[in-house]
Amino acid sequence: MITKPEILIVDDTPANLQMLREVLHHYRSRVANNGTTAIRLARSSPPDLVLLDVMMPGMDGFEVCRRLRADPATAEVPVIFITSLGDVRNETLGFEVGGVDYITKPFNARVVRARVHTHIELKHTRDVLRKEKGTMEARVVARTSELQIALDRLRGSAIDTVLRLGLAAEYRDDETGQHVLRMAHYAVSVARQLGWPDEELDRLFHAALMHDIGKLAMPDSILRKPGPLDSGEWVIMKRHPLVGARILSGSDSDIIKLAEIVALTHHEKWDGSGYPQGLRGDNIPLVGRIVAICDVFDALTVRRPYKQAMPFEQAWAIVRQGSGSHFDPAVVRAFFAAEAEVRRIHCRYNDDSPDRPLMPAIVAARVAHPSAPHLVASGEPAAEDTPAQ
């Protein structure tokens, strides 16, 4: 059943109220004989239209209209003024306070019905459009959310793929793959000491995992060589930062962009003697300086087929000696400030630990909380990573 539109008729003269109700008998109607009652009735149940007398004792029609417009519950209800004041000034004031039309007394029934019908239809059209607009906006929001979820999944899949390529590169050089876990966790611990926010720690963690992705292009004869590399082999090995940066270049992902910087700069040295660009001091991106010290420390403290693990105290001493030459002194201080966490990470992700996590788990890991442990990334043969060389 379609509900008839409702009109609120406001006039202090009973005869006018009765006549208007009769003229508009095909509408539902309520009446009020003063402004205060009109406002109360309109707020309690907003009508579809208000016929409002201007000259009333106490609160006049102009003030009633102002208050209806100021209330969100009644602001959209059209108001038609009915008055014997037919001069231009009052008519203009009626429109200024928010009226939609102006009918002068004495009433012409056909004019009243025509104007009421017109504004009822206009209100109905606005209501329909407003409802459709709300529905469309809700659909747009829902669709946008769906597209964002799909985009996030796509980006996540892309990052996941590159992360796994980084792990594949690490497996070629480290059969356990735990080096990337430790090094990425070390890097996060150091960056936290430097005051990085959690969001940046999360990006650093994933970027560090990809620092040696360029090793995918290195021959096994070099990566798995049981002894020191000769000069020709070193020339080839030193290409892997450039190769890694090229693999990661061109992405719109913040993580991959950061990983590109890490891959390119993690073998630069504070004194300018590193590679591939020979950058010096603050010209080396901070993320590269952080990963460099973590990469070297882990290479020193783990066992490889061609060497034994170096005792922690000896590795600490080498890092300390490298401050100002191999490493940024400020990053060295942050590394030592994170010593307790570094030791915990080393034990948790030790290659010989029976409960060490499986490598695929690191892809989904996040730096969700400052107290959460972190993962780490890959390094060079010990000969390369030792600061003394």
N, C-alpha and C positions, 0 to 999 in steps of 0.2 A: 504494500500500500504506500502510495506517494503522499508524504506529509505536506499539507498546505503551508505556504510561507506565513510567517507570523509578523504582525506589525504592532509596534508600541506607539499608541496615540497619546500625546501629551498636550493638555489644554486645561486652563483653569475654568472654562465655561462648560457646564454639563451639556448644554444644548449642542455645542460644537462637537463634543465627544460622541454624542448619540448620532448626530448627522454623519460624521465621518465613519462610524462603525457601519451604518446602513449603506453608505456609498461603497464601502469596501467589504461588503458582507461575504464575498467569496474568498476572503482571506481570514485566517485566524487573527484575533486581535486581543491586546490587553490595553488598559487605559491607566493614565495617571493624571492627577489634577495639579501637580506641582513638580518642580525640578528635583527635589530631594527624593521623592517617591520614584520618579522616572529613572534616576541613576541607580537606585537600589534594585528596581525590577530588571533593568538592562544588565546589570552585573550578575544578578542571580541566574538569569537565563537569557543570553543575548538574542534579541529578535533579528529578523532578516532586514528590517527597516524601521526607522523612527520618524514619525510625523510630529514635529516639535513646534509648539507655539512660542513666539518670541516674547511677548509681553505677558509676564506672569508675576504675581507678587513674590517677594523674596528673591529667589534665584531666577534670572531671566533665561530665555532659551539659548542665548549666545554662550553663557557660562556653562549651562548644561552640556552643550556641544563640546566646549573645550575639555571638560572633564571626561566625557565619553572618549574623546580622541586620545587623551593622556593615559587611559587605562588599556593595557594590551588586550584584555578580554573583550572590549567593545570598540577598539580603535578602527576595526574594519567594517563596522555596521554603518550603512549609509543613513544620513540625516537629511530630511527635507523640512525646511522651515515653512510654517504656515503663519501668516501674520497680516495685519491690516497696514503695516508699515511698508509701503511700496516704493519708497524713495531709493535712489541709487546708493546713497551712503550706507543704509541698513542692508541693502541687498549685497553690497560689496563686503560688508563686515561678515555677513552670513557665510559667504564663500571663504573668507579669510580664516574663520575659526574652524572650518572643516565641513561645512554643509555641501551637499551635492546638488541641491536644487532649492527653489524658492517659489512658494505658491501664496498668492495674496487672497485675502478675504474681500468680499464674500466668495465662497467656494463655487466653482463650476464642477459638477460631478464628473463630467467626461474628462476634464483636464486633470482632476485629482487621480482618477483611475488610470489614465494614460501615463502620467508621470510616475505613479507608484509602480505600475507594471514595468515601465522601462528600467527603473532602478532595481527592481527585484530581479529582472532578467540579467542586468549587468552584474549584480552581486553573485547570482548563480553561476554566471560564466567565470567570474573571477575565482569563485570557490573551486569550480571544476579545474581551472587552470592551475590554481595553487596546489590542489591535490595531485594533479598529474605531474606538476613540477617536483613535488616532494617524492612521488613515486620514481620519477626519472632520476632524481638526484640519488635516491637510495640505490637504484640499479647501477648508476655510475660508480658510486662508492663501492658497492659489492663487486662490480666488474673490475674496478681498479685494484681492489684488494686481491682478487683472483689473479690478475695479471702480475701484480707485484710478487705474489707467492711463486708464480711460474718463473718470473725473472730471477727471483732469489734462488730458486732451485737450479735454474740454468747456470747462474753464476757460481753457485755452490758446486755444481757438477764440474764446471770448468776448473775451478780452483782445486777440487778433489783430484782431477786428472793430472794437473801439473804437480801437485804434492806427491802423487804416486810416481810420477816420473822422477822427482827428486829422490824418492826412496829407492827407485830402481837404480839410479846412479850410485847411491850409497851402498846398495847391496853388491855392486860390482867391486867395491873397494873394502867393504866391511860386511862379512857374511851375517853378522848378527843385526846389523842396522841400528844398533843402540846408540851409536855415536851421535846421530842426528837428534835423537831424543834428549840426550844429556846436553848437547850444545845449545839447542833451542831453549831448554829450561834454564841453563846458565845465563843465556842472553837476557831472558826475561827477568831473572833475579838481579842482574846488574842494572838493567834499565829501570827497574823499580827503585833501586837505590838512588838513581839519578832523577827520580820524581816523575817518571812517565805515568800517565793515567792508564786505567785498565784497558780501555779501548785500543790504545796504542800498543800495549803489551800483547794484546791478542793478535794484532797484525804482525808485530815483530816475531812472535812465536811461529806463525805459519810461514813468514818470509824466511826465517832462519832455516827452516826445514829444506828450503830450496837452494841454499847457498852454493852447493856443489853440483847443481844440475848439469853444468857444463861437462862433467866427467862422463856423461853419456857418449861424448864424442872422443874420449880418450881410449887408446888401444889397451887391451888386457895385458899386453906385454909390459906396459908401463905401470898400470894400476896394481898388478899382482906380482911385480918384480920383487923377489925376496931380499934384494940388497939395495944399496944406494943407486940413484939414477945418475947416468952420465950426463955430460953437458948437452948432447943432442936430445936426450930424453927430457931434460929439464925444459928445453925450448918448447917442446910439444906440450908438456904438462902445464906450463905457464899460460897456455892459450885458453885453459878451461874457464877462467872468469869471463873472458870476452865471449866465448861460445855460450855460456850460461846466460849472460845478459841478452844476447841475441835471441835465444830461445824464449825468454820472458818478455821481450820488448813488444810494444804496441798494444798492451792490454789496457782496458779501462777499469780494471779492478785495482783498488787501493793496495790490496795484499800483493798482487802480482807486480805492481809498480815498485813497491818496497822491496820485494824479492829480487827484482832486476838490479836495484842499487846494491843489495847485499851481495849478490853473485859477482858483480863487477868489482867491488871494493874490499872484500873481506881479506885480501892478501896485500893490501896497501899497508905501509908502515909509517909511523909518526914522523920519522926522520927523512922520508922521501925515498927510501931504498927498496920499497916494495914494488909489486907489479899488479896489474899490467900497465898502469899509467904513471907510476912514480909520484903519486900525489903526496903532499906533505902537510902535516899538522891539521888545522881546521878545514883545509880543502878536502880532506877525506870526510865523507858523510858520517855523522855520529853513529848511525846504525852499522856502518862498515867497521868502525873502530870497536864497537861493542862485540860484534860477531868475531872479529879477529882474535881478541884475547881469549874468548871462550873456545874457539876452534883450536887454538894452540894448546891451551891448558888441557883440553880433553885428549888431544893427540899425545901429549906427554904422559898422561896418567892411565892409559889403557894399554893392554897387551895386544900386540899385532904379530903376525907370523915372522916378521923380520926384527922384532925387538920385544923386550920385556916392559911392563908398566913401570913408570918412574914413581918412586915414593912421593906422596903428597908434599912433604916439606921441601923436597928438592924442586918439585914443579913450582911451588909458591915462590921459591927463591929465584928461579929463572924468570918468572913473570915480573917479580920486583926489579930484577936487573934490567929487564926490557923497558921499564918505565922511562919515557922520554926519548927512546930510540925506536924500538918496535911498537910500543903502545902509547896511547894517550895517557898521561899521568892521572888525569881526572877519572878516566875509566878504570885504571888500575886501582885507584882508591875505592871506587865503587865495587870493584870485584872483590877486594879484600873485606869490605864491609858486608858483603854477602857470603862470607866464608862458610858460616854454619849451614846456610841453605845449599850452597854448592856441594858440601860434603854429603848432605842428605840426598841430593839428586844423584850424586855419583854412586852411592850405595843402592838407591832404589832402582836405577837403570844400569847397574853393572852387568857387563856381558856374561859374567859367570853366575849371576843371581838366578836361583831356580824359579823365582816368581816374577821375573822381569816381564813386562807387558809385551804382547805381540805388536809388531809394527803397525798393522792396519788401524789399530786403535788411535793412533796419533792424528789421523786425518780428521776425525770428528772432535778432537779435543779443543777446548776453549779456555782462555784465561778469564774465567768467570768471577774470580774473587782473588784479592791480593794474597790470601793464604793458600791458594791452590798451588800444588806443585806444577812444574812445567817440563817441557820436552827439549830435545837438543839436536844439532845438525852436524854435517860431515866435515872431515879434515883431510889434510895432506899426509903423506908419509912423514915420519918423525924428522927426517933430515931437513925437510922444507920448513916444518912448523917450529923448529927450535929457534928461539930468538937469537941465540948466540951465533947462528950462521948467517 
